[in-house]
Amino acid sequence: MRAPGAGSASVASLVLLWLLGLPWTWSTAVALGVYVGGGGWRFLRIVCKTARRDLFGLFVLIRVRLELRWHQRAHHTIPQIFQDVVRRQPEHLALVDAGSGVCWTFAQLDAYSNAVANLFCHLGYTPGDVVAIFLEGRPEFVGLWLGLAKAGMEAALLNVNLRREPLIFCLGTSGAKALVFGRELAAVVAEVSGQLGKSLVKFCSGDVGPEGVLPDTQLLDPLLKEASTAPLAQPPGKGMDDRLFYIYTSGTTGLPKAAIVVHSSPCTPCPCRYYRIAAFTHHSYSMQAADVLYDCLPLYHSAGNIIGVGQCLIYGLTVVLRKKFSASRFWDDCVKYNCTVVQYIGEICRYLLKQPVSEAEGRHRVRLAVGNGLRPAIWEEFTERFGVRQVGEFYGATECNCSIANMDGKVGSCGFNSRILPNVYPIRLVKVNEDTMELLRDAQGLCIPCQAGEPGLLVGQINQQDPLRRFDGYISESATSRKITHSVFRKGDSAYLSGDVLVMDELGYMYFRDRSGDTFRWRGENVSTTEVEGVLSRLLGQTDVAVYGVAVPGVEGKAGMAAIADPHGQLSPNALYQELQKVLAPYARPIFLRLLPQVDTTGTFKIQKTRLQHEGFDPRQTSDRLFFLDLKQGHYLPLDQGVYTRICSGAFSL
């Protein structure tokens, strides 16, 4: 083991002698002396293997910080940064809707968003008011929240898969005074219209079908046609804590939480979080203004709306939108629109690999795929088959301050933390109790850092004065407080709890291990087990229910499994499924059911899931009745050894 500080001391010596103007040979000799004297041969090996990666990462960090500082001093907001792009290239393509073929130039996007700003100001809405947006991904989606931002208003971006209670909950917690929904979701809104309150003003975007519009709803498009497309005569004075929009995310407990994406903040009057996420992605993967980005991810998520659309609004790239991913059209779209960058989640890569070989997959110009969740097992198969030179795998959440990125293509890695200068970006993996996920602490009360190869919870030190390390939290103060812990790096400090378990190798590369707590990821969505448990329990007369995610061989993410107390064997799985279709989004419906005499609880009456998760859906592990949701047949099948074998072999489509 090297002596503590040997690495940092040697780096310091290199920098100091370089600043003094002494020959590089002197610097090298002194540095080697420090390394050897401190027992640092192993550390020297790490330096040789990671210096280039770490220097590039440091360059990206410094560049983003300098850009943020410049925008801070100029008191810029996202709309103002966008205006600069419009002035530079008004006739350049900004957004393309691959589904309809509609193309918007930057001038057209600017005009539409100006009309939105003028309309809502004319209707009496004021800076700080919240307007919920509930429509599928298309150029209007971007124009709506951008226009609201120009007027100082805040958009609550609702997941289009929300139904009934979760939809009502999200609207209520946002404090929205108005709801803009797409025509395609009119029936969904109609289901809950009577529970939304008379004060909520509703607008419908898009052509109205033969069914007409809801009785208490205004048509948005005609109103926008009458509105001025000129910039606001008096742009709102931006406050010191303005917010840009809310993105809803499932946390470790409860219904979806609204994560705050700041427009500016008390300490940094600039578009910090939105800009930071988009800028890190842009510079980490050396994107250029000539790139065309293919974005088939939901715009109510940060990946689609910030990482994707952010390249358009901030850096002037053309972004091609498709409201829903299509494996059969993916490469055709990329060829048609000359895309050079694509976005993915792990499932997308797997779906593409399952497609028959096509001519288009060999004719595209895509050089970079950016996203998260690409499994190491198919990483190289994906790059080799489709000829994508670089995979930009990253880790991060809308609200987190500890995002990391794989900048050099290390297979399987979601990012890194420098072993040479770890304090430049203060994130850590810390030890936790694997059953309870409670932080383990040493005799001084500090968190215990993990060694290389040890799985741990990712945490990021909070500094509210630093736009790269601040944590803006959620609308709910209690939800915010649950994501913060103290005395992690040193006594009295604060750190953000990611809720995810990662592992780091000797060179500092990090690998995603698991999503801890009461959330798992399925079909590209975070599923809150607490929410699903509540729905199931209510449908079954408050029966004890445990919901958890289980790994399925060859499938990305975890499939939902519900263990339900059924002591008398009276539950009908298919009758339950009929009800679940009415109240849960498709990705939240359990794929597996386990009917058992009783659900184990802890001494504090909390549902005990550890044993259930370990046993999974393997019929050899339990005598309880098991069922599997056959999506093609639309009902649950008894899960015996034969069905289990077919699921594990990939014979059943999930």
Secondary structure as UniProt FT lines:
FT   TURN            4..5
FT   HELIX           6..19
FT   TURN            20..21
FT   HELIX           24..37
FT   TURN            38..39
FT   HELIX           41..74
FT   HELIX           78..88
FT   TURN            90..91
FT   STRAND          93..97
FT   TURN            98..100
FT   STRAND          103..105
FT   HELIX           106..122
FT   TURN            123..124
FT   TURN            127..128
FT   STRAND          130..134
FT   HELIX           139..150
FT   TURN            151..152
FT   STRAND          154..157
FT   TURN            160..161
FT   HELIX           164..174
FT   STRAND          178..182
FT   HELIX           183..185
FT   HELIX           186..192
FT   HELIX           193..195
FT   TURN            198..199
FT   STRAND          201..205
FT   TURN            210..211
FT   TURN            215..216
FT   STRAND          217..219
FT   HELIX           220..226
FT   TURN            240..241
FT   STRAND          243..249
FT   STRAND          257..262
FT   HELIX           272..284
FT   TURN            285..286
FT   TURN            289..290
FT   STRAND          292..295
FT   TURN            299..300
FT   HELIX           303..308
FT   HELIX           309..315
FT   STRAND          318..321
FT   TURN            327..329
FT   HELIX           330..336
FT   TURN            337..338
FT   STRAND          341..345
FT   HELIX           346..354
FT   HELIX           360..362
FT   STRAND          368..372
FT   HELIX           376..386
FT   STRAND          390..395
FT   TURN            398..399
FT   STRAND          404..405
FT   TURN            411..412
FT   STRAND          415..416
FT   HELIX           422..424
FT   STRAND          427..430
FT   TURN            434..436
FT   TURN            443..444
FT   TURN            452..453
FT   STRAND          455..461
FT   TURN            464..465
FT   TURN            467..469
FT   HELIX           477..482
FT   STRAND          484..486
FT   TURN            491..492
FT   STRAND          494..504
FT   TURN            506..507
FT   STRAND          509..515
FT   TURN            517..518
FT   STRAND          519..522
FT   TURN            523..524
FT   STRAND          525..528
FT   HELIX           529..539
FT   TURN            540..541
FT   STRAND          545..550
FT   TURN            553..554
FT   STRAND          559..565
FT   TURN            567..568
FT   HELIX           573..583
FT   HELIX           586..588
FT   STRAND          592..596
FT   TURN            603..604
FT   HELIX           610..615
FT   TURN            616..617
FT   HELIX           619..621
FT   STRAND          625..630
FT   TURN            631..634
FT   STRAND          635..638
FT   HELIX           641..649
//
